[in-house]
Amino acid sequence: MGALDTIAKGALSQFGREFGRAAANSILNGQNSQKVELSDRYSGRLKQSDSSIVRAIKTIQKIDFVAQNKANASRLIEITDEFINVNKFNGLDTLVALNDFYALADIYNDKFAHGSALIEDGFEDKAIDHLSLKREELFASMKQFNEDCRSFISEQTSLYNQKKVIKSVFIIWAFPIWGFLGVHNFYANKPGKAIAHLLFCWTLILPLFNLFEFLGVLLMNQGDFDSKYNPELAFLSKFDVSNQLQK
């Protein structure tokens, strides 16, 4: 989750091109960089199927700047409002859509850099004062977004850790003899599957399936095991809330 720290910190000092791109390229664990590609779904007309973030991206991209300082300041206020309106943390849905959020930050930065460069130095107007207030509002919302995101991940990780499937315990329950009965599925929080295996354990297919599952888990590394038996925890572990990226 260091990328979100980068966003918040960058927003406090400068909101230039590097801030959005640095955040977009630092998503998983603050180490595994990945480039945010501007996909086709970020362009074209608005669709009912578009998320609020994608709608904001499309709206921002359609805004064109002109030759007048005041008009450009108004357009900068408009794109900043678009960002603020969707810059809210909504739990798991937000985590799943983080790539879209980073794309939004990247596009907003490009657009703001372009528009602000067209405004003459020394230009004074109420629109500029209003823009400054909007920027402060955006920075505050980004800091809050960051705090909410980190808090949610920490709480959910703690919750899933309390009920996670432990590999060594699973192997014991999946060991042949009782493992042939499929009782390990009770431990893996799959009662329906466990009952089905108990009812049909007299067949050859299910005991053989359980044997192969036991052997597979025995040879499986911890990461693959968690992906299969602790998927929520595996997903949350991709976000590092303990380290902060340096600017």
N, C-alpha and C positions, 0 to 999 in steps of 0.2 A: 504494500500500500504506500510505498515511498513516493510513487508518482503523484498521489494526491497531495502529499507534503510539498512536492516540488511546485505544484500548482499554487497552493496557498502562499508559500514563501515568495515565489516569483511575482505573484500578484501584489504583494506588499511593497516591492521595490521597483519592479518594472513589469510591463505587460507586453514585452516585445515578442518577436517571432520565436526566440529560443525557448521561451517558457512553455508554449504549447507543444512544440516538437519534442522537447526534453521529456515532458510528461507522457506524451503519446508513445515514446520509445522506451518507457521504463515501467511496464505494467506488472509483470510477475516477479515477486520476490525482490524487486529492486535490482535484478541481475539479468534475467532473461529478456533482453530487449526484443521488441517486435515492432515493425513499422506499420503505422495505420495507413492502409490504402484507402483512397477515396473511391469507394465503389459506386456503381451505377445507381444504386438506390439512394444516394445522396444528391442526385440531380433529377431534373425533370419536374413535372407537375406534382402537386400534393395528392396523395392517395389516402383513402380511408384506412388502409392497412398500415400507414406510416405511424411510428411511435411519435411522441411529443418531441423527442430529441431530433429525430430525422426531419420532422416538420420545421423545427427551428433552423436546422442546417440548410434546408432548401430555401427557406425564407431569407436567411442571411445572404446566401449566395446570389439571390435574385436582386438584391439591393444594389443599385448603381450610384456612383458618386458623380457630382457635377462640378461646375466651375465656381460656384458661390460658396464662401466660407460658412455662412450660417446654415445653408441647406445641407452641407456635408456634416456639420456638427449635429444637425437633427437626425441625419441618417446614422451617425455613430451612436446616438442615444437609442435609436430604434433597434439596432443590432444588439446593443448591450441589454436592452429590455428583453429581447428574445432569449438571450443567454440566461438572464436572471430568472425568467419565468419557468425554465426547465431545470435550473440548477438546484434541485432538491433531492435529497436522498430518500428512496422508497424501498429500503430493504433489499431483498434478494433480486428483485427486478432490476434495481440499479446496478448491482454487481454484474449481472448477466449482460447489461447494456453498456459496460464501461468503455468498450471500444468506440461506441457511438459518441459517448461523452467526450473522449479524447479527440475524436475527429471534429466534434463541435468546437472544442477549445482551439484546435489547430486552425480551423477555418475562420473562427472569430478573430484570432490573432492576425492572420493574413489580411482580413478585411479591415480590421482596425488600423493596422500599420499603413495600409493603402490610403484609407480615408483621412487619417490624421496627417499624413504627409502632404495632402492637398490643401490643408488649412494653413494659411499664411502665419508666420511667426508674428506674435504681437497682436493677433486678432482678439478683440475683447467683445464679449456679448453674453447675454443671459443664458444663451444656449450652451456656451462653454462652461459656465458655472453649474448649470444643470447636468451637463455631461460629467463633470468632476464628481458630483454627488452620486450619479448613477454608477460611476466606476467604484466609488467607495462601497456602495451597496453590493456590487458584484463581488468585490474582494471579501466582504463580510460573509456573503452567502457561500463563497468557496471555502472559507475557513470553517463555517458551520457544516458544510457538506463533508469536509474532511473529518471533522470530529465525529459526526454521526456515522460515517462509514467505518472508521476505526473502532468505535464503540460497538457497532452491530457485529462486526467480524469477531471481535474478542468475546462478546457474549455468546454468539452462536457456536464458536469454536469450543468454548468451555462446556456448553450444553451437550454438544455432540461427543465430546471427549468422555463425558460421564456414561454414555450408553454405546460407545463404539465397540465393534467386534474385534477382539484381540486375537491375533493370528495363532499364537501358541495354544490358547484355549480352544479355538476353533479346530485346530489339528487334533487335539485330544478327543473332542466330540466326534470328529469325522473319521477317527481311526476305525479300520475294518472291524467287524463284528457288530458293535452298536452303530458304527457309521453306515453299515449296510442298510440299517433301518431308516436312515435319513434324519436322525434325531438332532444332528448338528444344525439343521435348518431352524429348529426352535431357538437355538442360541444366536443364529444369524438374523433373528427377527423376521423369519419367513414361516409363520405357523401354518399357513395354507399349504405350502409346499411340503412341510414336515408331515402333516396329516396325510397328504396324498401318498407320500413315500411309505408311511406306516401301513396304509391300507393295501398298497400294492407291492409290498416288499417281497412277496412270494414269487414275483416275476423275476426273470434274470436281468431284464433291461435296467431297472432302477438300481439294484445293487451294483451292477457294473458301472453305471453312471456315477454313483456315489464313490466308487473306488477311484475312478478317473479324476473326480473332483478332489478327493483327498490327495492324490499324487500331484495334481496340478498346484494345489495350495502349498504343498510341501516344497515344491521347487520355485514357488512364486516369491519375488522380492516384495518388500513391505509396501512400496509405492503402488505396485500392481494390485496387491491385496486390498489396500485401502480404496483404490479406484473401483473395485468390484463390490466390496462388502461395506465400505464406509464412504460412499460417494459424496455425501454432503461435506464430510470432514476433508476429503481429498480436494474438493473444490475450494473450500475456505482456506486450505493450507497454501494455496497459490498466492494469497495476498499476505504480504509481510507487514505486520503492523508494529513490529519491534524496532525496525531500522528506518532511518530517514535518509533520503538522498541528499547529498551535498549539492548546492547550486554550482 
